[in-house]
C-alpha cells in the first residue's frame, strides 16, 4: 500500500513538470504519404518552423501505404506524450473508415485533434478542345441516353475519386471511373482526350490551364479559389450545396495530456499566422481555416459521416 501511494504521489508531482517542460527532446512528425506530395510538403514546412520556435529537432518521417493507414496507425499506437505527431489528411482521418473493410485504428477514438492546417479545393477540368464548356454542359452530356462520360483519378479512394463520386451522387448523373496509379497519369490521359473530365488538385492542373491545354469549369470548395477567381464553385455552377476539399491537420495519440495539446496548438497557430507560411499554403491551393482544436474535431466527425454516405451510395470498397 505504501508503495502504491508513493507511485501515485510521484506521478502527480512529475506530470505537471513534464507538461511544463515539453518539449525536451526531438519531435517525430509523421507523414502518412510519400515524399513530394501535399501532405509531405506541409509537414516539412511546419516542421522547420516548429523547430525554430521550440528549440528542439522536429524530424519528418514518411510512412506511406494503404491510403495513409500505415502511418496514421503508427501514430495512433505511439506513446501519448507529444513526441509523435501526425500530419493528418482527410483520407485516413475521415474517408478510409468507410472505404476499408477493416481499419487498424478508429479516427474518432484514437486521436486528439490539435489544429487544422488548411483545406484545398480541387478543380474540375476538361480538355481545352472539349465541347463541354460548363458544369451544365457536363451534366447534360452525362444525362444523354447511352452517353459514356469517364473521369480519371489517382486511385480508389483518392480525393479525385471521392470528389467525383460526390458530384455524381448530388447531381444524380452517371460517370465512369478510370483509376490510375498517379494523378500525373490521369492528367496525361485527360490531355490526350482519353478522358472526359477530371477533378484535379490545383497545383498539377493549373499549369495546363494557364497553357490553354485544359479548361477549368469549377472549383470544389465553398468559395472561389484565389488562384482561379474567375472560375465558379460547383455549387454556383448548378449543384447546390456541393463542397469537397482535401484537408490537412495535426493530430496526436489519444491520451496526450491536454497541456501538451494546448501547447502544440499554440505553436502551430503562431506558425500558420506568419505571412510567408500563409502565402506558401495559398500557393499550394490551400485556404485559411479555423485554427482551434474544437473546430477541427467537429470537421473530422462531420466528414466521417458525409463520406460514409457517399461511399455506401457508390458501392466503393478498397481491396
C-alpha positions, 0 to 999 in steps of 0.5 A: 500500500505504501508503495502504491501511494508513493507511485501515485504521489510521484506521478502527480508531482512529475506530470505537471513538470513534464507538461511544463517542460515539453518539449525536451527532446526531438519531435517525430512528425509523421507523414502518412504519404510519400515524399513530394506530395501535399501532405509531405510538403506541409509537414516539412514546412511546419516542421522547420518552423516548429523547430525554430520556435521550440528549440528542439529537432522536429524530424519528418518521417514518411510512412506511406501505404494503404491510403495513409493507414500505415502511418496514421496507425503508427501514430495512433499506437505511439506513446501519448506524450507529444513526441509523435505527431501526425500530419493528418489528411482527410483520407485516413482521418475521415474517408478510409473508415468507410472505404476499408473493410477493416481499419487498424485504428478508429479516427474518432477514438484514437486521436486528439485533434490539435489544429487544422492546417488548411483545406484545398479545393480541387478543380474540375477540368476538361480538355481545352478542345472539349465541347463541354464548356460548363458544369451544365454542359457536363451534366447534360452530356452525362444525362444523354441516353447511352452517353459514356462520360469517364473521369480519371483519378489517382486511385480508389479512394483518392480525393479525385475519386471521392470528389467525383463520386460526390458530384455524381451522387448530388447531381444524380448523373452517371460517370465512369471511373478510370483509376490510375496509379498517379494523378500525373497519369490521369492528367496525361490521359485527360490531355490526350482526350482519353478522358472526359473530365477530371477533378484535379488538385490545383497545383498539377492542373493549373499549369495546363490551364494557364497553357490553354491545354485544359479548361477549368469549369469549377472549383470544389470548395465553398468559395472561389479559389484565389488562384482561379477567381474567375472560375465558379464553385460547383455549387454556383455552377448548378449543384447546390450545396456541393463542397469537397476539399482535401484537408490537412491537420495535426493530430496526436495519440489519444491520451496526450495530456491536454497541456501538451495539446494546448501547447502544440496548438499554440505553436502551430497557430503562431506558425500558420499566422506568419505571412510567408507560411500563409502565402506558401499554403495559398500557393499550394491551393490551400485556404485559411481555416479555423485554427482551434482544436474544437473546430477541427474535431467537429470537421473530422466527425462531420466528414466521417459521416458525409463520406460514409454516405457517399461511399455506401451510395457508390458501392466503393470498397478498397481491396 
